[in-house]
Amino acid sequence: QVQFVESGGGLVQPGGSLRLSCAASGSLRSIYAIGWYRQAPGKQRELVAAIADGGGTNYADSVKGRFTLAVNDPKNTVYLQMNDLKPEDTALYYCNGQRRAGGWYDWGQGIQVTVSS
């Protein structure tokens, strides 16, 4: 099993920045990719950005050029740097991984990001 611990959310004004952290622990070799997802009230959960074990990345069109993934391998941590935040980025953000065998791990409680003046 793998656990993901999210941190770094909060309240920020439009145009501001936040960095989210996702620390993974457990059976890390079972992970194919780690990604950040978000769910806004009344909307479905969506992929924000993900990075595969080969280093390939995938970003939602809505965040391209504003959000960037980074990995700190020794700490088993994936960061999501979010710049030029907009009110529509307001959501509950989740970190999760895709299994090599298919599917995802258990979802955590997520972390709130609120962009408001």
N, C-alpha and C positions, 0 to 999 in steps of 0.2 A: 504494500500500500504506500501511497505517497500523500504527504500533507503539504498544503500551500498556506503560508501566512502572509496576509496582505497588510501593508501599512502605508501611510503618507497622504491619505485623503484630507479633505477639509473644505473650507470656504475660501474662495478667491474671487477677485473682481474680474470682469471681462478684460481680456488682454493679458492676464496674469499667467503664472506658471505654477505647476506642481510636479512633484516626482513621486510616483508610486513605486513601492518595492514589493517583490514577491519572493519569499524565501521558501525553497523546496527542501523537503527532507523525506527520508524513507528509501524506497526501492527506485532510485533515480535512473537506473539503467532501463527501466520499463517505459520511460518517457520518450515519446517521439518529438513532441513540440510543446512549448509553453506559451500560453497566450493570455491576453487581457480581454475581458468581455465586459459589456455594460448593459444595464437595463434601466431605462427611464420609466417613470410611472405611466402605466397604460400601454407600454410598448413591449415588444418581445426582446429577449436578450440577444445581443448582437456581438460579433467579433469586432474588436477594436484593432488589435495587432497581435501577431504571433511570430515566434521564431522557432525554427526546427533545429534538430541537433546538428545538421550540416551547416547551419548559419543562415539559411534562407529565411527571409522575412516576408510577411504579408500584412498590409495595412488596409483598413477600411478607407474608401475614397474620401470620406468626410474628415479624416484626420491626417491624410497625407500632407507632408510638408510642415505639419505642426507637432506631431507626436513622433517620438523616436524610442525604439527599444535598445537596451544595452544589457549585456550579460557580464556578471562577475562570477566566473567559474569556481574559483576557490571557495566562494561563499554560497555557491548554489543559489544565486539570487538573480532575478531578472527585474530590470527597472523599466518603467515607462515614463519618459520625460515628456510632459505635456506643456507646450507653449502656446501662446496666443489663444487661451481658452475662451470659449464662447458659451453663452447661456445654454445652448443646445447640447453641450457636453455634460450638463448636469445629469447624473445617474448614479446608480450603485455599481461599482466596478468590482469585478471578480477576476481572480487569477485561477487558471486551471490548466491542466495538461492533457494532451492527447496521448493515449496509450499506444505503444507499438502494436499491440494486439487489437486495437480498435476501441473506440469509445473514450469517454472522459473519466476522470476520477470524481470523487464526491465533491460537490460544490460547497464552498464555505459561505460565510454570512456576507461577504463582500465588504467594500469600504465606500463610504459616501464621498462623492465629489460634487460640490455645489458651486456654480459660477453665477454670481449675482452682484449687482452694485448696491 
